[in-house]
């Protein structure tokens, strides 16, 4: 008997017992003992939020020690908490029994159990813990997957998340004047199929595109679905001082061709327009999925948007880290990592928010701080638009000197005489006005 089968049989037995009992609640599911002992969500002020994504349940997970050492008030699991539909090399159609079995394997990880016993969790999913590679609305087991996911994270039987389609969630923590709103988006349950790129992988890699998808401008295609969009608009009207909008997939970087918001440009624009028009201050974006960490910055009209991406907890990918991202202002950090959002409420003249990632030994990969009073509309006076290079590339340029800071495929920056000369270099993905002095 192979070792893998030894791990799976107990999961199938558990699934059979659950089916016989006619119940999917944590009172029956094997993770219930752990969930009964988990810490409650914070009731007072919170100062430090940790988050992470992409944890293969069959691998050792020492990163949890770094999470515990950081002493966060809350941990956000942003997807791929397990890999149910793949062994890391081959993808397959997962069954309900396999889904339960792989969640059961995660329960058996002592490092995860230790963290779960010490730190309150909130969670959303990505494609592999949802149950299908880059999948969405077409997944036939999506309702069953939702029930299994909520069972695993101990969602109460009377929770609204068990009565509505999708697992999006939001909560507000802390006293008035120091309120932190956590918004977890669901980028799987309602997502339409991606549009595939017919260009061969080798050709895509030459221009810094690591994924196999194209932007889809069809206004009928959706990522969040109408119901979730209405819910999100309502959430942004609630009073809060800091708002963390968490997406399993990246929002700002849009040229990688990966599982990302850039594949639905109208949905991405809709999100930016919603943020700009909401009047909600203090918004920061969090994401995972890409198997490395980076910090990106863009604007929703004049609203400065930072996106901290942290991935993965058990594995990384150097090729993905080399993908084009003209919005990157820090990183890439290509080690097992988790992200931290630290809020110094006492800092004058405005609370200071520090966005950082740490590795397994607690080493800081990068750190960037921003004042809370800068995260609002009409604060973009120093805005530098990132201009994407056109295709085909220019062949003849003038000698005018209007320096630009170009972003290259490897994530580095270089000053060129003007935008035309920058884009004539095939290694350049885009540029910003001005030389590169002081730009990371």
C-alpha positions in Angstrom: 0.0 0.0 0.0 1.3 3.4 -0.9 1.8 6.1 1.8 -0.6 8.5 0.0 -3.5 5.9 0.3 -2.9 5.5 4.0 -3.6 9.2 4.4 -6.7 9.1 2.3 -8.6 6.1 3.7 -9.4 7.7 7.1 -10.7 10.8 5.2 -13.1 8.6 3.2 -14.3 6.9 6.4 -15.0 10.3 7.9 -16.9 11.3 4.8 -18.9 8.1 4.9 -19.9 8.7 8.5 -21.0 12.2 7.7 -23.1 11.0 4.8 -24.7 8.3 6.9 -25.6 10.9 9.6 -27.0 13.3 7.0 -25.0 16.1 8.4 -22.1 18.4 7.3 -21.7 20.2 10.6 -18.5 20.5 12.6 -20.2 18.3 15.3 -19.5 15.3 13.0 -16.6 16.4 10.8 -13.2 15.4 12.1 -11.9 18.9 12.6 -14.5 19.7 15.2 -12.3 19.1 18.3 -9.8 21.7 17.0 -12.5 24.1 16.2 -14.1 23.9 19.6 -10.9 25.0 21.2 -10.0 27.8 18.8 -9.7 31.4 20.1 -12.6 33.8 19.5 -12.3 36.7 17.2 -11.0 39.9 18.8 -13.4 42.2 20.6 -11.2 45.2 21.2 -8.6 47.2 19.4 -6.4 45.4 16.9 -2.9 46.5 15.9 -1.4 43.7 13.8 -3.0 41.5 11.2 -1.1 38.6 9.6 -2.2 36.9 6.3 -0.9 34.2 4.0 -1.8 31.9 1.2 -0.7 28.7 -0.7 0.0 25.9 1.8 0.5 22.4 0.5 -1.0 20.1 3.1 1.5 17.3 2.5 4.5 19.5 3.1 6.2 20.7 6.3 4.9 24.1 7.4 7.5 25.9 9.6 6.2 29.3 8.5 3.5 29.0 11.2 6.2 29.5 13.9 6.9 32.9 12.4 3.2 33.7 12.4 2.9 32.8 16.1 6.1 34.7 17.0 4.7 37.9 15.3 1.7 37.7 17.7 -1.0 39.0 15.4 -4.4 39.8 16.7 -5.9 38.0 13.6 -4.8 35.8 10.8 -6.4 36.0 7.3 -6.1 32.8 5.2 -6.4 34.2 1.6 -6.8 30.9 -0.3 -5.2 27.7 -1.3 -5.1 26.6 2.4 -5.0 23.2 0.8 -4.3 21.8 -2.7 -7.2 19.4 -3.2 -7.1 19.1 -7.0 -3.4 18.6 -7.6 -0.2 17.1 -6.3 1.7 20.1 -7.5 2.4 18.6 -10.9 -0.9 17.2 -12.2 -4.4 18.6 -11.9 -7.5 16.4 -11.6 -11.3 16.5 -11.1 -11.8 16.3 -7.4 -14.6 14.4 -5.7 -16.4 15.4 -2.5 -14.7 12.6 -0.7 -11.3 13.9 -1.8 -12.1 17.4 -0.8 -12.9 16.3 2.7 -9.9 14.0 2.8 -7.5 16.8 1.9 -8.9 19.2 4.4 -8.5 16.3 6.9 -4.8 16.1 6.0 -4.4 19.8 6.8 -6.0 19.2 10.2 -3.3 16.7 10.9 -0.5 19.3 10.4 0.9 20.0 13.9 2.3 23.4 12.9 -1.1 24.5 11.6 -2.9 23.1 14.7 -0.6 25.0 17.0 -1.2 28.3 15.2 -5.0 27.6 15.0 -5.1 27.1 18.8 -3.4 30.4 19.5 -4.6 32.9 16.8 -8.1 33.8 15.6 -8.7 33.1 11.9 -10.8 34.5 9.1 -10.6 32.9 5.7 -11.6 32.9 2.0 -10.6 30.5 -0.7 -8.7 30.4 -4.0 -8.9 27.8 -6.8 -7.2 24.8 -5.2 -9.1 24.8 -1.9 -12.3 25.7 -3.9 -11.5 22.4 -5.7 -10.7 23.1 -9.4 -7.7 24.7 -11.1 -8.4 28.4 -12.0 -12.1 27.4 -11.9 -15.2 29.4 -11.0 -19.0 29.3 -11.5 -18.9 26.2 -13.6 -17.6 23.9 -10.8 -20.3 21.3 -10.1 -19.3 20.8 -6.5 -19.2 24.5 -5.5 -22.1 24.2 -3.0 -20.6 21.1 -1.3 -17.2 22.8 -1.3 -18.7 25.8 0.4 -20.1 23.6 3.2 -16.9 21.7 3.6 -14.8 24.9 3.7 -17.1 26.5 6.3 -17.0 23.3 8.4 -13.3 23.3 8.4 -13.0 26.9 9.7 -15.7 26.4 12.3 -18.4 28.6 10.8 -21.5 28.5 13.1 -24.4 26.5 11.9 -26.6 29.6 11.9 -24.1 31.8 10.1 -25.3 33.8 7.1 -22.4 32.4 5.1 -24.1 29.0 5.2 -27.3 30.4 3.8 -26.0 32.5 0.9 -24.1 31.6 -2.3 -20.4 32.2 -1.9 -18.2 32.7 1.1 -17.5 36.4 1.1 -17.4 37.9 4.6 -16.7 41.1 6.5 -16.3 42.1 10.1 -15.4 45.3 12.0 -13.1 45.3 15.0 -12.1 47.9 17.5 -13.5 51.0 19.2 -14.8 54.1 17.4 -11.9 56.1 16.0 -9.8 52.9 15.7 -12.0 50.6 13.8 -10.6 48.1 11.4 -12.8 46.5 8.8 -11.8 43.2 7.2 -13.5 42.5 3.8 -12.9 39.0 2.4 -13.9 38.7 -1.3 -14.9 35.4 -3.0 -13.2 35.3 -6.4 -14.3 31.7 -7.3 -18.0 31.0 -6.7 -19.3 33.5 -9.3 -16.3 33.8 -11.6 -16.9 33.3 -15.3 -14.3 31.2 -17.3 -11.1 32.9 -18.3 -10.3 33.7 -21.9 -7.3 31.6 -23.0 -4.3 33.1 -24.8 -3.5 31.2 -28.0 0.1 32.3 -28.0 2.5 29.5 -27.0 4.0 29.6 -23.5 7.6 30.1 -24.7 6.5 33.2 -26.7 4.6 34.6 -23.8 7.6 34.3 -21.4 9.7 36.3 -23.8 7.5 39.4 -23.0 7.3 38.7 -19.3 3.8 37.1 -19.4 3.8 33.9 -17.3 0.0 33.1 -17.4 -2.1 31.7 -20.2 -5.1 34.1 -20.1 -6.2 37.3 -22.0 -8.3 40.2 -20.8 -12.0 39.7 -21.5 -13.9 43.0 -22.2 -17.3 41.3 -22.4 -19.5 43.4 -20.0 -21.6 40.2 -19.3 -18.6 38.4 -17.8 -18.2 38.8 -14.0 -15.7 38.0 -11.3 -17.7 38.8 -8.2 -21.3 38.4 -9.4 -24.1 40.9 -8.9 -25.0 39.9 -5.4 -21.5 40.2 -4.1 -21.0 43.6 -5.8 -24.1 44.9 -4.0 -22.8 43.5 -0.7 -19.4 45.1 -1.2 -21.0 48.5 -1.9 -22.9 48.2 1.3 -19.8 47.3 3.3 -17.9 50.3 2.2 -20.6 52.6 3.6 -20.1 51.2 7.1 -18.0 53.4 9.5 -14.4 52.3 9.8 -11.0 53.9 9.9 -8.8 51.2 8.3 -10.3 48.8 5.6 -8.4 45.8 4.4 -10.0 44.4 1.2 -8.7 40.9 0.7 -8.8 39.1 -2.6 -7.3 35.6 -3.2 -5.9 36.8 -6.6 -4.0 40.0 -7.4 -6.0 43.2 -8.2 -3.5 45.9 -9.3 -0.9 43.8 -11.3 -2.8 43.1 -14.5 -0.2 42.1 -17.2 0.9 38.7 -15.9 -1.8 36.7 -17.7 -2.2 34.7 -14.5 -5.3 34.0 -12.4 -5.9 37.7 -11.7 -8.4 40.6 -11.8 -6.6 41.8 -15.0 -8.5 39.1 -16.9 -11.7 41.0 -16.2 -10.6 44.6 -16.8 -14.2 45.9 -16.5 -14.6 44.3 -13.1 -11.2 45.7 -12.1 -12.3 49.2 -13.2 -15.6 48.7 -11.4 -13.8 48.0 -8.2 -11.5 51.1 -8.6 -14.6 53.3 -9.4 -16.4 51.9 -6.4 -13.5 52.7 -4.1 -13.1 56.2 -5.5 -16.8 57.0 -5.2 -17.4 55.4 -1.9 -16.0 58.1 0.4 -14.4 55.3 2.4 -11.0 56.1 3.7 -8.1 53.9 4.8 -8.4 51.2 2.1 -5.5 48.8 1.6 -5.7 45.8 -0.7 -4.3 42.3 0.3 -3.9 39.3 -2.0 -2.1 36.0 -2.5 -1.9 33.3 -5.2 1.4 34.1 -7.0 4.0 32.2 -4.9 6.1 35.2 -4.0 5.6 38.5 -2.2 5.5 42.1 -3.6 4.0 45.5 -2.9 2.1 47.3 -5.7 0.7 50.8 -5.9 -1.9 52.3 -8.3 -4.7 54.9 -8.1 -8.5 54.8 -8.1 -8.8 58.3 -9.6 -6.9 60.2 -7.0 -7.2 57.6 -4.3 -3.8 56.0 -3.7 -4.1 52.2 -3.5 -1.5 49.9 -2.1 -1.7 46.1 -2.6 0.4 43.8 -0.4 0.7 40.3 -1.9 1.9 37.4 0.3 2.3 33.9 -1.2 3.3 31.1 -0.6 3.6 29.5 2.8 5.1 26.3 1.6 6.5 27.0 -1.9 7.6 29.8 -4.1 8.1 30.3 -7.9 11.0 32.4 -9.3 9.5 32.5 -12.8 6.3 34.0 -11.5 8.3 36.6 -9.6 10.0 37.7 -12.8 6.6 38.5 -14.4 6.0 42.0 -15.5 4.5 44.3 -12.9 4.8 48.0 -13.7 3.1 48.9 -10.4 5.6 47.2 -8.1 7.2 49.4 -5.5 8.8 46.7 -3.4 9.8 43.1 -3.7 9.8 40.5 -5.0 10.5 38.5 -2.0 11.0 34.9 -3.1 11.0 32.9 0.1 8.2 31.2 2.1 6.4 34.2 3.6 3.4 35.7 5.3 2.3 39.3 5.2 1.8 41.7 8.1 -0.3 44.9 8.4 0.8 46.8 11.6 -1.1 49.8 12.8 0.5 52.3 15.2 -2.6 54.2 16.4 -0.5 56.5 18.6 1.7 57.9 15.9 1.3 61.6 15.2 0.1 63.4 13.3 -1.7 60.4 11.9 -1.7 56.6 12.6 1.0 54.8 10.7 0.3 51.7 8.8 3.3 49.4 8.0 3.0 46.8 5.3 5.6 44.1 5.4 6.4 40.5 4.6 8.4 38.1 6.7 10.1 34.7 6.0 10.3 31.5 8.0 12.8 32.8 10.5 10.9 36.1 11.0 13.3 37.9 8.7 11.8 41.0 7.1 11.7 40.7 3.3 10.5 44.3 2.8 8.6 46.9 4.7 6.7 50.0 3.6 4.9 52.6 5.8 2.1 54.9 4.9 0.1 57.4 7.0 -3.6 56.7 7.4 -4.5 60.3 6.4 -2.8 59.7 3.0 -5.3 56.9 2.2 -8.2 58.9 1.0 -9.5 60.6 -2.2 -7.7 63.7 -3.5 -4.4 62.6 -2.0 -2.9 61.7 -5.3 -1.1 65.0 -6.1 2.2 63.1 -6.5 0.6 60.6 -8.7 2.8 59.0 -11.3 0.8 57.3 -14.0 2.4 54.0 -15.2 2.2 53.9 -19.0 2.2 50.5 -20.6 4.3 50.0 -23.7 2.4 49.5 -26.9 2.6 46.6 -29.3 4.1 46.6 -31.8 7.1 48.4 -30.2 8.4 51.7 -31.6 11.3 51.4 -34.0 12.3 55.0 -34.4 12.4 57.6 -31.6 13.4 61.3 -31.3 16.3 62.4 -29.3 14.2 64.7 -27.0 15.2 64.4 -23.3 12.2 63.9 -21.1 13.4 61.2 -18.7 11.2 58.3 -17.7 11.7 55.6 -15.2 11.1 52.3 -17.0 10.1 49.0 -15.4 11.8 46.0 -16.8 10.7 42.4 -17.0 12.9 41.3 -14.2 11.4 43.9 -11.9 14.3 46.3 -12.0 14.1 50.0 -13.0 16.2 52.0 -15.5 16.1 55.6 -16.7 15.6 56.3 -20.4 15.7 59.5 -22.3 12.0 59.4 -23.1 9.0 57.0 -23.2 9.6 56.0 -26.8 13.2 54.9 -26.3 12.1 53.0 -23.2 9.5 51.0 -25.0 11.8 50.3 -27.9 13.6 48.1 -25.5 11.8 44.7 -25.5 12.7 44.2 -21.8 10.7 47.2 -20.7 7.0 46.7 -19.8 6.1 50.3 -18.9 7.4 53.6 -17.5 6.6 56.5 -15.3 7.5 60.2 -15.9 10.8 61.3 -14.4 14.1 59.6 -13.7 14.5 56.7 -11.4 16.3 58.4 -8.5 14.8 57.2 -5.2 12.5 54.7 -6.9 12.6 51.1 -5.9 
